[in-house]
Amino acid sequence: MKKSENEKSNAILHKNMNKKDLSLDSKKADPYKNNIIKQLNTIQKCFSELEPVLNRMAMKRVFSDDCNSLSLQCAKKCSSQAQSARSLMNNIETKYIDDQKSVLIQGLDERISYLEEVISHMQ
């Protein structure tokens, strides 16, 4: 089995980007996320509708013998791809929420560190 990494990987910033100037604007990111989810939903729906059609056509022997087994394989693949699209939609939603929380926590942590430093210099 393939080993999976549980660590979150950090993105490498371009040399012209300043890490302190980066922020998460969820109002701009939400439409992109919603568009991706909408497209994945369309893909999932198409594969889900295609699978029973291919199965029925194979059972009624619409195809030649060579293509009949191929149509059953395609129907099975459609079913698995529909499930993959469903899981991708769920993963995108949960990872987006997790990323929003981690950016917020990181920003608060940096702000607390800065305030602690200012307080320590005042004393």
SULMO-V787882 format. One record per helix or strand. SS is the DSSP state (alpha for helix, beta for strand). FROM is the first residue (numbers start at 0). TO is the last residue. Records with the same first field share a line. If there is no record, write none. Layout:
SS=FROM-TO ; FROM-TO
This chain:
alpha=18-20 ; 25-58 ; 64-121
